[in-house]
Amino acid sequence: NAIRAENITVIGRLANFFCKKNYKHQKLFLDKCIMPNIERIYTVLVKESDPEVREGCFTFFYLLANAIERDFEIIFDKILVEVLKACQVREVEKKGN
């Protein structure tokens, strides 16, 4: 799972670099390389129980948001719901220990 998490993070790093507005081919890279992965990574985020993989997903969305700025508002609410769920799980784990 560590490799899977790192792969997702690397896609986020690529997005953070190549999807910024000042990059010449920003739109092309976003459309061809990042957009096809957004739904897949969101599905992993929602269904995955491994915290390391979920962290990789959160990192991907954070880096993407950093790159595309206001355009990220479209998917922000979905990600926020998952962040809140993750916080609830951690809170329950703390109470259990």
Secondary structure, 3 states (H helix, E strand, C coil): CHHHHHHHHHHHHHHHHHCCCCCCCHHHHHHHHHHHHHHHHHHHHHHCCCHHHHHHHHHHHHHHHHHHHHHHHHHHHHHHHHHHHHHHHHHHHHHHC
